[in-house]
Amino acid sequence: MGFKTILVPIEQHDLMNPTLQTALLLARKFDSYIEGLALRVEIPAVFAVTDVGAVPIPALEQDIAENEKRSRSLFENFMQEHGVPRGRDTKALSSGWLDNAPEGDHFVGSHGRVFDVIVLGKPGRDPKGPRMSTLEAALFESGRPILIAPPTPQPQMGANVLIAWNCSTEQARATAFAMPILKRASRVIVLTVEGGAAVPGPTGLQLCRYLQFNEVPAKPLTVGLDGRLTGEAILAHAKTLGCDLLIKGAYTQSRLRQMIFGGTTRYILSNAELPVLMAH
C-alpha cells in the first residue's frame, strides 16, 4: 500500500510551484498518479434576465473558461518539464487533468474521497494565495489526509519524520495514514511536549512500540514547553532535528475554539516551513 493517487487543486498563485514540487516528491516515492483540477472560488450567480428566464452573463463564463485553461497549462507544463507522462498507468509515475471541475471548495472534499492524499499550499494572509476554506473542505469532507506544502520547495521528504504525538484520535488517524511513508523513513521521532496541549491516551513510548511492531524505526522524545506554545515547541524541535516531514492530527480542539483562542493546528498552519501531513 502507498500513496498511489494524489489530488492537486490548481490555482494561480505564487505557492503553486512548491505545492506541485511537494506532490511530485511524494509521487516519485510511490510511482503515483497525480491528478490536477482547476480550483474555482464559488461565486454568487450573476444573471441576465431574458424572456426565457435567468441566464449567466457570458463574460463570467468566459473568465471561468480562461481560468481553467491557465490552470491546466500550468499543471501540464510542470509535469512535462519534470518528465511526468500523461496517462493513468497504475504501476508507474503518471499524471492527468480533470476537465470541468465544479466550482467551490466543497468539490475538493468530495472528489478527494477517491484519492490517497490531497496536496495543498499553506494558507496565509494573502487573499490571492491558498485559502483556509479549501484546506478545511479537504480536511473535513474527504476523509483523507492532506499534505500541506511549505512556501519553499524541499529537496527531499519522508526520510526524517517527526510525529507530534498528543494522544488524540486525530493524531492516531494521521499516523495511520502516514504508515507507507513511515515504513520507508530512515528516522522517525515520536515527540511528546510535556505540559503541552494533549488529551488522555497512550504515551509516546506506547506509540513507538506499536510502530516498531510495524517495522517503523520509531524512537520517543519528550521535551518541555520552556515558555513556548505547543506548536512553537513542535516546530522548533522539527528544525533542530532536521526533519523533512511533520505528521500532525488536525483540530483536536474545535475549529471555533482555535479560531478564537488559537491552538496547535493553527500555529503550525501559520508557521511551518516543512511539509505537514494532517488528518482529522
N, C-alpha and C positions, 0 to 999 in steps of 0.2 A: 504493500500500500504506500501511497505517497500523494504529493500534490500534483496530480496529473492534469487537472483542469484549473485554469486561472482566469479570472474575470478582471478586466481593467477598464473601468469607465473613463472615457476620454473627454477632456475639456481643454480650452485654450488658456493656459496659464503657465507661469514660469516654473512651476514644480512638476510639470508633466513629464519632463525628461527624466528626472530622478525617480519618479514613480514607475516609469517604464523600465528603467535600469534595474530597479529593485525586483520587479516582476520577472525580468529576464534572468537575474541571478538565481532566483528560486526555480525557474523553469529549466535552467541548464542542469540543475541537480537531479531533476526527476524526468527529464525528456518530456516536458509538459506541452499541452496545447494552451495557448494564450488567446483569449477572445477579447476584442475591443468593441465598444459601443459608444455612440455619441451621447454624452450626458447633457440633457437639456433641462434647464430650470422650468418648473411648472409655472406657466404664465396665465393669468386670468384671461379667459377668452375675449377677443376683440371682434366684434361682429359688425357687419354692414347689413342694414335691413333692406330687403327687397320684397317684391310681391310674392316670392316663393319661400320667404322665411329668412332666418338669420344665416349669413354666410361669412366665414372667416375672411378677413381682409387679405388680399393676395400678397401684400408686402410682408406680412407676418409669415406666411407660408414660405416665401422666398428666403427670408432670413433663416428660418429653420433648416431649409434645404442646403443653404450655403454653409451653415454651421456644421451640419453633418458631413458635408464634403470636405471641409477643412480638417475636421477631426479624423475622418477616415484617412486622409492624406498624411496627417501627422503620424498616425499609428502604422500605416503600411510602409511609409518611408523609414521609420525607425526599425521595423522588423527587417526590411530589405538591407539596410545599412549594417545590421548585426547578423546577417546570414540566417535569419529565421524564415524558413519556407512557408508559403501558404498551404493550407490543407488541414485535414483532421487526422493526421497519422497518429494512431493510438500507441505507437511504440517509439516515436521519435519526436524531437522538438518541432513544433509547428504553430501556426497562427491562423486566425480567421477574424472576420468582421461581421457583426450583426447589423443588418440593414433595418432602417425604420424603427429604431427603438422608441417606445412611447416616452413622452415627457414625464418629468418628475423623478424625485429621488426614490419613491416607493418602488419603482421598477427595478432599481439596483438591488433592493432587498429581495424582491420576488424572483427575479432572474438568477440571482446569486445562489438560490437554493440548489441549483443543479451544477454547482462548481465546488471545488475543494477549498478555494480561498478567493477572497476579493482583495485586490491591491488598490490602495488609495493614497493620495498625497496627504501630508499632515495639515489639518485645518489651522488657519491663523486669523489674524485681524484683517488681512487684505480681502476686501469684498469680491475681488476678481479671482481670488485663489480658491483652493479646495474648501468646501463648506462643511460645517459640523453636521448639518442636516443630512448630507449624503452619507457621512460616516455612521450616524446613528441609524439611518434606514438600513444600511448594510448590516450593522451590528445586531439590531433588534429584530429585523424582519427576515433575514436569510437563514438563521440557524447555523451559519457557517462562521469560521474565523475570518478576521480581516487582518491584512498585513499593511501597516502604515509606513510609508516610505519616508526617510529623512530628507531634509532640504538639499543635502549634498550626497551624491551617489557614493556608495561604499564599494571598495574593491572586492570584498567577499562578505558572505553572510551565512551564519549557521555553523561555523567551526567552533566558536567560543560563545556559549549561550548562558544567559542569566535568567533564572526563573524567579520572579518576585512573589514568593510564597506568603500568602496571608490566611491560609487555612480555608478559604471560601470555596463554595460551589463553582463560582465563576472562574476562579483560578484553577480548580481541578479540571474544568472543561477545556480551558486554554491549554493546559499542559497535555491533556489527552490529544487534542487536535495537533499539537506540535510533535507528537511522538516520531513521525517519519524523519523530521529534522534532528531531533534529539538523538536518535539511534546512529546518525551519521556524524554527530559532533565529536570533536577532539576533547572538549572540556565542557561540562555542564555544572554550573554552580546554582545551588538552591539557596537563595538569600532570604533570611528572616530578619526583619527590622524589629528589634526588641523595643516594646513601648510604642510601636507604630500602629497604624490603622490595620486591624485584623478582626477576625471572628473566631469563636471557639472551634477547634478542629484539630486534625492531625498535625504533628510537628514537622518541621523541615527534615529532620532525621528520618522520620517515618516515610516521607515522600521519597527521600533518597533511596531507601530500602526498596520501595515499590519500583522505582526507576531502574535500579540495579538488577532486579529480577527480570526486567525487560531489556536488558543489555544496554542500558544507558550509563555512561561513566559519570554519575552524579556524585557531587560532594556538597555537604552542608556548610553554610557560613552564616553566623549570627553577628549582627552589628547593632550598635545603639543609634539613637536619633542624634545625639550630640547637638541638641538645639535646632535641628533641621525638621522640615516636613518629611513625611514618609516618602513621598515621591522624589523629593530632593535627595534623600539618602540613597534611594534605589539608583537614581541616575548617576550620582557621584561614584558609587561602587562599580556600576557598569563601566564607567570611564576608566577608573583606576585599574580594573581587571582587564581592560582592553576588549570588552565583549563586543560582538558584532551582531547580536540579536537579543532582544528582551521579550520574554513571554509574560504576559500580564492579563489577568482576568479583569474585565471592564465593569465598572459601576457596581461594586459590592454594596456601596451606599446608593440610595436612589438618585436618579438624574436630577430631580428637583433640588434635593439637599446639596448635591455637588455644585449645581449652578449658583445656589445662594451662598453656601459656606465654603465652597472649594472642596477638593478631595484629591486622592492619589491619581485617579484616572485623568482628571482634568489637568493636574500638574504635569503628568507625563505627556499627555497630548500636546501641551503647550511648549514643552521644553526638551523633548527627546531629540537627540542628534544621531541616534542609531535606529535601525528598523525595529518595529514593535509588532509582535503578533498578539492580537487581542481576541477574546471571545467573551460573550455574556452568558 
